[in-house]
């Protein structure tokens, strides 16, 4: 029973992901400019500066707590999450640029 429900949920997720491919003008223009403003906030210089400071703090904490295994795991997890956040804004920006130019 659970397996069939998971298959249905997966197919619905794929269908929802494929809808933008068929309906290009589904997002109103006013919402698009709002989306661009929100993306600009999260990929702006202030956020990049905060992420750089956090990553530098992780490096310092890792250097001072190298023998503490629990702290080392926490610091590595925070560093990986910062890297994911930084690369996510880059990847999303590239996707938006590619979708605007049509390929």
C-alpha positions as CSV (number, residue, x, y, z in Angstrom):
1,X,0.0,0.0,0.0
2,X,2.8,2.4,0.9
3,X,4.7,1.7,-2.3
4,X,1.9,2.6,-4.6
5,X,1.3,5.8,-2.7
6,X,4.9,6.7,-3.0
7,X,4.8,6.0,-6.7
8,X,1.7,8.3,-7.1
9,X,3.4,11.0,-5.1
10,X,6.6,10.8,-7.2
11,X,4.6,11.0,-10.4
12,X,2.7,14.0,-9.2
13,X,6.0,15.7,-8.2
14,X,7.3,15.0,-11.7
15,X,4.2,16.4,-13.3
16,X,4.4,19.5,-11.2
17,X,8.0,20.0,-12.2
18,X,7.1,19.5,-15.9
19,X,4.3,22.1,-15.9
20,X,6.6,25.1,-16.5
21,X,8.0,23.4,-19.6
22,X,4.5,23.5,-21.2
23,X,3.1,26.8,-19.8
24,X,5.8,29.5,-20.3
25,X,3.7,32.5,-19.4
26,X,2.2,31.1,-16.2
27,X,3.9,33.7,-13.8
28,X,2.6,37.3,-14.0
29,X,5.1,39.9,-14.8
30,X,4.6,41.7,-11.5
31,X,5.5,38.6,-9.7
32,X,8.6,38.1,-11.8
33,X,10.0,41.5,-10.8
34,X,9.2,40.7,-7.1
35,X,11.0,37.4,-7.5
36,X,14.0,39.2,-9.0
37,X,14.1,41.6,-6.0
38,X,14.0,38.7,-3.5
39,X,16.8,36.9,-5.4
40,X,18.8,40.1,-5.4
41,X,18.5,40.3,-1.6
42,X,19.8,36.8,-1.1
43,X,22.6,37.1,-3.6
44,X,23.7,40.6,-2.7
45,X,26.9,41.8,-1.2
46,X,25.6,41.9,2.4
47,X,24.7,38.2,2.4
48,X,27.9,37.3,0.7
49,X,29.8,39.2,3.4
50,X,27.9,37.4,6.2
51,X,28.6,34.0,4.6
52,X,32.3,34.8,4.3
53,X,32.4,35.9,8.0
54,X,30.6,32.7,9.0
55,X,33.0,30.5,6.9
56,X,36.0,32.3,8.4
57,X,34.6,31.7,11.9
58,X,34.2,28.0,11.1
59,X,37.8,27.9,10.0
60,X,39.0,29.5,13.3
61,X,36.7,27.3,15.4
62,X,37.9,24.2,13.5
63,X,41.6,25.2,14.2
64,X,41.1,25.7,17.9
65,X,38.8,22.7,18.5
66,X,40.5,20.1,16.3
67,X,40.7,17.5,19.1
68,X,37.1,17.8,20.1
69,X,35.2,15.4,17.8
70,X,31.7,16.6,18.6
71,X,32.6,20.2,17.9
72,X,34.5,19.2,14.8
73,X,31.4,17.5,13.4
74,X,29.3,20.6,14.1
75,X,31.8,23.0,12.5
76,X,32.1,20.8,9.4
77,X,28.3,20.6,9.1
78,X,28.1,24.4,9.4
79,X,30.8,24.8,6.8
80,X,29.1,22.5,4.4
81,X,25.8,24.3,4.8
82,X,27.4,27.6,4.1
83,X,28.9,26.2,0.9
84,X,25.5,24.9,-0.1
85,X,23.9,28.2,0.5
86,X,26.6,30.1,-1.5
87,X,26.5,27.7,-4.4
88,X,22.7,27.6,-4.4
89,X,22.4,31.3,-5.2
90,X,24.9,30.9,-8.0
91,X,23.1,27.8,-9.5
92,X,19.7,29.5,-9.2
93,X,21.0,32.6,-10.8
94,X,22.4,30.6,-13.7
95,X,19.1,28.8,-14.1
96,X,17.2,32.1,-14.2
97,X,19.6,33.6,-16.7
98,X,19.3,30.5,-19.0
99,X,15.5,30.5,-18.7
100,X,15.3,34.2,-19.7
101,X,17.4,33.7,-22.8
102,X,15.6,30.6,-23.9
103,X,18.5,28.1,-23.6
